[in-house]
Amino acid sequence: MTDRTLPPESLDEWAAALRVELGLPDELPVALVLDLARDVANGVARPAAPLSAFAAGLAAGRAGGSPDDVRAAVDSVTRLAAGWDA
């Protein structure tokens, strides 16, 4: 493991630190975001994964930021990636 690779338990710690740093009231849906990144990386391209996660977060925040808003944004991006044939 390199110094830029996180073991699973450290990822949870990083997510908690992000939540505090950014003033987010809820737990971050780590598994949901990782699944989104995987689906986009496989369906579109690896560099599209972080961009897509960011865009989904923006959309969820603009919609209100509830867990349902997050799920809806992620589902939308996942559907787009599944049908991507560019």
Helices and strands as residue ranges (DSSP letters): H 8-22, H 30-43, H 48-63, H 67-82
